[in-house]
């Protein structure tokens, strides 16, 4: 027997009764305080430039090469933070934070711990066949087909990147002669519910790829006034062909890190070293 109360209200609970501008009773600062107490950790800041690596390929590559070390004072309950240097820049990187809620949880904690600029490099599935994978998309807007963003911003179809960050990113990659696409993605919480109808709807909206974090990260960034840029590494056609999910040499890590370094250097020059 169905529960009548489950269909009584509209709109659904994910957008009902929310006040995105209200302060949260539960804060990342308080969570980190208690984690440090329980784990007997010192209070240390993280690097100002940080990376989310949902697939974990960059982290594994850096650790295997002896280029990254674990940040022993990182107080998150769920992840490990590694630090490394690249092209004269000091980075923090967290691997395998997959999906909107996890990505935003970690992002809140990173910014509460001293991060000043965050780049998310997520694997994505091709929607519009603009070229053969693998290739990169700098995400300018993301369809909010997930739940986390509705806790940060009022309901709308898309979360969008900061105009100034998008311009900085585009100019930096053009100067570095790194070819990328600029466009929209679809953020989903249900990767195995990418139905033909949903894919067709995304194509008609001009969406380039599907991923699992950008809409929430951009909503968080706007609501909390934090600088975040999301990049999609389009690596697959949703497993519909043999030999899918190939990222290129070294699982795409060298090309991904080169792209991130170019964007991070531009941000550091424009914002961190400007004063």
C-alpha positions as CSV (number, residue, x, y, z in Angstrom):
1,X,0.0,0.0,0.0
2,X,1.4,3.4,-0.9
3,X,1.8,6.1,1.7
4,X,-0.6,9.0,0.7
5,X,1.6,11.4,2.6
6,X,4.4,10.8,0.2
7,X,2.5,12.5,-2.7
8,X,0.6,15.1,-0.6
9,X,2.9,18.0,-1.0
10,X,4.2,20.0,-3.9
11,X,6.9,21.1,-4.6
12,X,8.9,18.1,-3.3
13,X,10.8,18.2,0.0
14,X,14.1,18.9,-1.7
15,X,13.0,22.5,-2.5
16,X,10.2,22.9,0.1
17,X,10.9,24.8,3.3
18,X,14.4,25.7,2.3
19,X,16.0,29.1,3.1
20,X,19.3,29.2,1.2
21,X,20.4,32.5,2.8
22,X,19.9,31.2,6.4
23,X,23.0,30.3,8.4
24,X,23.6,26.6,9.1
25,X,23.6,25.4,12.7
26,X,26.2,22.8,11.6
27,X,29.4,24.3,10.3
28,X,32.6,22.9,8.8
29,X,34.7,24.9,11.3
30,X,33.0,23.1,14.2
31,X,33.3,19.7,12.6
32,X,37.0,20.2,12.0
33,X,37.5,21.5,15.5
34,X,36.1,18.2,16.9
35,X,38.0,16.1,14.5
36,X,41.2,17.7,15.5
37,X,40.4,17.2,19.2
38,X,39.5,13.5,18.7
39,X,42.6,12.8,16.5
40,X,45.0,15.0,18.5
41,X,45.8,17.0,15.3
42,X,47.5,20.4,15.2
43,X,45.7,23.3,13.5
44,X,47.5,23.8,10.1
45,X,46.3,25.4,7.0
46,X,46.0,23.6,3.6
47,X,47.6,25.0,0.4
48,X,45.8,28.0,-1.1
49,X,45.4,26.1,-4.4
50,X,43.4,22.9,-4.1
51,X,42.1,20.2,-6.5
52,X,39.3,17.8,-6.4
53,X,40.1,14.6,-8.2
54,X,36.9,12.4,-8.1
55,X,38.4,9.6,-10.1
56,X,41.6,9.6,-8.0
57,X,43.9,9.1,-11.0
58,X,46.0,12.2,-10.4
59,X,46.5,11.4,-6.7
60,X,47.5,7.8,-7.5
61,X,49.9,9.0,-10.2
62,X,51.5,11.6,-8.0
63,X,51.9,9.2,-5.0
64,X,53.4,6.4,-7.2
65,X,55.9,8.9,-8.6
66,X,56.9,10.0,-5.2
67,X,55.7,13.6,-5.9
68,X,52.9,13.9,-3.3
69,X,52.9,13.5,0.5
70,X,50.0,13.2,2.9
71,X,49.0,16.3,4.8
72,X,49.1,14.8,8.3
73,X,47.1,17.6,9.9
74,X,44.1,17.3,7.5
75,X,41.2,16.8,9.9
76,X,38.5,15.5,7.5
77,X,36.9,12.3,8.7
78,X,36.4,10.9,5.2
79,X,39.4,11.7,3.0
80,X,43.1,12.1,2.8
81,X,44.7,15.3,1.5
82,X,48.0,15.2,-0.3
83,X,50.2,18.1,-1.2
84,X,52.6,18.4,-4.1
85,X,54.5,21.0,-6.1
86,X,54.0,21.6,-9.9
87,X,55.6,24.3,-12.0
88,X,56.5,26.3,-8.9
89,X,53.0,26.1,-7.4
90,X,52.0,24.3,-4.2
91,X,48.8,22.3,-4.4
92,X,46.5,20.3,-2.1
93,X,44.6,17.4,-3.8
94,X,41.8,15.1,-2.6
95,X,40.9,12.0,-4.6
96,X,37.8,9.9,-4.9
97,X,35.3,12.5,-3.6
98,X,32.6,11.4,-6.1
99,X,29.2,13.0,-6.3
100,X,27.7,16.3,-5.4
101,X,27.2,15.9,-1.6
102,X,30.7,14.5,-1.0
103,X,32.4,17.1,-3.2
104,X,30.6,20.0,-1.5
105,X,31.3,18.5,2.0
106,X,35.0,18.4,1.2
107,X,35.0,21.8,-0.4
108,X,33.4,23.4,2.7
109,X,36.2,21.8,4.8
110,X,39.0,22.9,2.4
111,X,37.9,26.5,2.4
112,X,37.5,26.4,6.2
113,X,41.1,25.2,6.4
114,X,42.8,27.9,4.2
115,X,42.0,27.0,0.6
116,X,41.7,30.1,-1.6
117,X,41.0,28.6,-5.0
118,X,39.5,25.2,-5.9
119,X,39.6,23.4,-9.2
120,X,37.4,20.3,-9.8
121,X,38.6,17.9,-12.5
122,X,35.9,15.3,-13.0
123,X,35.4,12.5,-15.5
124,X,32.4,13.0,-17.7
125,X,30.3,11.1,-20.3
126,X,29.7,12.6,-23.7
127,X,26.3,13.9,-24.6
128,X,26.8,15.9,-27.7
129,X,29.4,14.2,-30.0
130,X,31.5,17.3,-30.7
131,X,34.7,15.3,-31.0
132,X,36.1,11.9,-30.0
133,X,37.1,11.5,-26.3
134,X,39.2,12.2,-24.4
135,X,38.9,16.0,-24.3
136,X,38.3,18.8,-21.7
137,X,35.3,21.1,-21.1
138,X,35.5,24.2,-18.9
139,X,32.0,24.1,-17.5
140,X,30.2,27.5,-17.7
141,X,26.9,26.2,-16.3
142,X,25.6,22.9,-15.0
143,X,22.0,21.5,-15.1
144,X,20.8,21.0,-11.5
145,X,19.6,17.4,-11.7
146,X,21.0,16.6,-8.2
147,X,20.0,17.5,-4.7
148,X,22.8,19.4,-3.0
149,X,22.5,22.7,-4.9
150,X,19.0,23.3,-3.7
151,X,20.3,23.7,-0.1
152,X,22.6,26.5,-1.3
153,X,20.6,28.4,-3.9
154,X,16.9,28.9,-4.8
155,X,15.5,26.5,-7.4
156,X,16.6,27.2,-11.0
157,X,17.6,25.1,-13.9
158,X,21.3,25.8,-13.8
159,X,24.2,26.7,-11.6
160,X,26.7,28.9,-13.3
161,X,30.4,29.6,-13.0
162,X,31.7,33.0,-11.9
163,X,32.0,35.2,-15.0
164,X,35.4,36.6,-13.9
165,X,36.8,33.1,-13.1
166,X,35.5,31.7,-16.4
167,X,37.1,34.6,-18.3
168,X,40.4,34.2,-16.4
169,X,40.4,30.4,-17.1
170,X,39.7,30.8,-20.8
171,X,42.4,33.4,-21.2
172,X,44.9,31.3,-19.3
173,X,44.3,28.2,-21.4
174,X,44.4,30.2,-24.7
175,X,47.7,31.7,-23.7
176,X,49.0,28.3,-22.8
177,X,47.8,26.9,-26.1
178,X,45.7,24.2,-24.4
179,X,42.6,23.3,-26.4
180,X,39.3,23.0,-24.4
181,X,35.6,23.3,-25.0
182,X,33.5,25.8,-23.1
183,X,30.0,24.8,-22.3
184,X,27.3,23.2,-20.2
185,X,27.1,19.9,-18.4
186,X,24.3,17.9,-16.8
187,X,25.0,17.0,-13.1
188,X,23.2,13.9,-12.0
189,X,23.0,12.0,-8.7
190,X,22.0,8.8,-10.5
191,X,24.7,7.7,-13.0
192,X,22.9,4.5,-13.9
193,X,19.6,6.3,-14.7
194,X,20.9,8.1,-17.8
195,X,17.9,7.1,-19.9
196,X,17.5,7.7,-23.6
197,X,14.8,10.3,-22.9
198,X,17.0,12.1,-20.4
199,X,20.0,12.1,-22.8
200,X,17.7,13.4,-25.6
201,X,16.5,16.2,-23.4
202,X,20.1,17.2,-22.5
203,X,21.1,17.1,-26.2
204,X,18.2,19.4,-27.1
205,X,19.4,21.8,-24.4
206,X,22.8,21.9,-25.9
207,X,24.5,20.1,-23.0
208,X,27.9,18.7,-23.8
209,X,28.5,16.1,-21.2
210,X,27.2,14.5,-18.0
211,X,29.0,14.4,-14.6
212,X,28.2,14.3,-10.9
213,X,29.5,17.4,-9.1
214,X,29.5,20.7,-11.0
215,X,26.0,22.0,-10.3
216,X,26.5,21.6,-6.6
217,X,30.0,23.0,-6.5
218,X,28.9,26.1,-8.4
219,X,25.9,26.6,-6.2
220,X,28.2,26.3,-3.1
221,X,30.6,28.7,-4.7
222,X,28.0,31.4,-5.4
223,X,26.2,31.0,-2.0
224,X,29.5,31.0,0.1
225,X,31.3,33.4,-2.2
226,X,34.2,31.0,-2.8
227,X,36.2,30.7,-6.1
228,X,35.6,27.4,-7.7
229,X,36.1,26.3,-11.4
230,X,34.8,23.0,-12.7
231,X,36.4,21.2,-15.6
232,X,35.1,18.0,-17.2
233,X,37.4,15.4,-18.7
234,X,35.2,13.7,-21.2
235,X,36.5,10.2,-21.3
236,X,33.6,8.0,-22.4
237,X,30.4,7.6,-24.4
238,X,28.5,6.1,-21.4
239,X,30.1,2.7,-22.0
240,X,28.1,2.2,-25.2
241,X,31.1,1.3,-27.2
242,X,33.9,-1.3,-26.7
243,X,37.1,0.2,-25.4
244,X,35.4,3.2,-23.6
245,X,36.7,5.1,-20.6
246,X,40.2,5.6,-21.9
247,X,41.8,8.9,-20.7
248,X,45.0,8.8,-22.7
249,X,48.6,8.6,-21.5
250,X,49.1,8.0,-17.8
251,X,45.3,7.9,-17.4
252,X,45.2,11.5,-18.6
253,X,47.0,12.8,-15.5
254,X,49.8,14.7,-17.2
255,X,47.5,16.6,-19.5
256,X,45.0,17.3,-16.6
257,X,47.8,18.6,-14.3
258,X,49.1,20.9,-17.1
259,X,45.7,22.4,-17.6
260,X,45.1,22.9,-13.9
261,X,48.5,24.4,-13.4
262,X,47.8,27.0,-16.1
263,X,44.5,28.0,-14.5
264,X,45.9,28.1,-11.0
265,X,48.9,30.2,-12.0
266,X,46.6,32.7,-13.6
267,X,44.4,32.8,-10.5
268,X,47.5,33.2,-8.2
269,X,48.8,36.1,-10.3
270,X,45.5,37.8,-10.5
271,X,44.2,37.4,-7.0
272,X,46.7,35.9,-4.5
273,X,49.8,38.0,-5.5
274,X,47.9,41.1,-6.5
275,X,48.2,42.8,-3.1
